[in-house]
Amino acid sequence: QVQLVESGGGLVQPGGSLRLSCTTSRDMFNFEVMAWFRQAPGKQRELVASSGRTANTYYADSVKGRFTISRDNAKNTLALQMNSLKPEDTAVYYCYGQRTSWPRGNYWGQGTQVTVSS
């Protein structure tokens, strides 16, 4: 099967930075899309940023200019560099991958908590 494992969450003060990482158990090249989602308490899960196989990227308006998604297919690693963090960035962050070759499907990591607070 396919596993996505996140790391790098934690507690940070407003204005600080964190770097999240996601490692896949299968070759990342065959994931058509890799993305980061987040879910805050009482809110729906939302797309934060995504990276296509050819490294085309998308960012939610709320994180543009502050977050950077990067994808290293050779290392099977997806990263999210988060700068200038705000309290409203507090959420559980999930790694997501859409795989178009066997085993096809949509895969999620277990989530990592990011808390921005003074």
C-alpha positions in Angstrom: 0.0 0.0 0.0 0.9 3.7 0.2 1.9 5.6 3.3 2.4 9.3 3.7 4.2 10.4 6.9 4.3 14.0 8.0 6.8 15.6 10.4 7.8 19.0 11.6 4.8 20.4 13.3 4.9 22.2 16.7 4.4 25.3 18.7 5.7 28.6 17.3 5.2 32.3 18.1 3.5 34.6 15.7 5.9 35.8 13.1 8.0 32.6 13.4 8.7 29.8 10.9 8.2 26.1 10.6 9.0 23.5 8.0 6.7 20.5 7.4 7.9 17.4 5.6 6.0 14.5 4.1 7.6 11.3 2.9 5.9 8.8 0.7 6.4 5.1 0.8 6.0 4.9 -3.0 7.9 6.9 -5.7 6.6 10.4 -5.7 7.0 10.8 -9.4 3.8 8.8 -9.9 1.8 11.1 -7.7 0.0 13.4 -10.2 -0.6 15.9 -7.4 0.9 16.4 -3.9 -0.6 18.9 -1.6 -0.9 20.2 1.9 -4.4 20.7 3.5 -5.2 22.0 7.0 -8.1 21.7 9.3 -8.7 24.1 12.2 -11.1 23.2 15.1 -14.7 23.6 14.0 -13.7 24.3 10.4 -13.7 22.3 7.2 -10.4 20.9 5.8 -9.0 23.4 3.3 -6.3 23.3 0.6 -3.2 25.2 1.5 -0.9 24.5 -1.4 -0.3 22.0 -4.1 2.4 20.8 -6.5 1.8 19.0 -9.7 4.2 16.4 -11.2 5.8 19.1 -13.3 6.2 21.3 -10.2 3.4 23.7 -11.1 2.1 25.1 -7.8 -1.0 26.6 -6.3 -1.4 28.5 -3.1 -4.5 29.6 -1.1 -4.8 33.4 -1.0 -4.4 33.3 2.8 -0.8 31.9 2.6 0.5 33.4 -0.6 3.9 35.1 -0.1 4.4 33.3 3.3 4.3 29.6 2.5 6.4 27.7 -0.1 5.7 24.2 -1.3 8.5 22.1 -2.7 8.6 18.6 -4.1 11.6 16.4 -4.5 10.7 13.3 -6.5 14.1 11.8 -6.1 13.8 11.8 -2.3 10.1 11.1 -2.2 9.6 14.2 -0.1 7.2 17.0 0.0 7.9 20.1 2.1 6.0 23.2 3.2 8.1 26.1 4.4 5.9 28.4 6.5 7.1 31.9 7.3 5.5 34.8 9.0 3.1 32.5 10.8 -0.1 33.9 12.2 -2.5 32.6 14.9 -5.0 31.8 12.2 -2.6 29.3 10.7 -3.1 27.1 13.7 -4.5 23.8 12.5 -3.7 20.1 11.9 -1.8 20.0 8.6 -2.3 17.0 6.3 -0.2 15.7 3.4 -2.2 14.5 0.4 -1.2 12.6 -2.7 -3.2 11.7 -5.8 -1.6 8.7 -7.4 -2.4 7.8 -11.1 -0.4 4.6 -11.4 -0.8 1.4 -9.4 -1.8 1.5 -6.7 -4.1 4.3 -7.8 -6.0 6.5 -5.3 -6.0 9.4 -3.0 -3.8 9.1 0.0 -3.6 11.1 3.2 -1.0 11.4 6.0 -2.0 11.2 9.7 -1.6 14.9 10.2 0.7 17.1 12.2 -0.4 19.8 14.6 0.8 23.4 14.0 0.1 25.9 16.8 0.9 29.6 16.5 0.6 31.3 19.8 2.5 33.7 22.1 
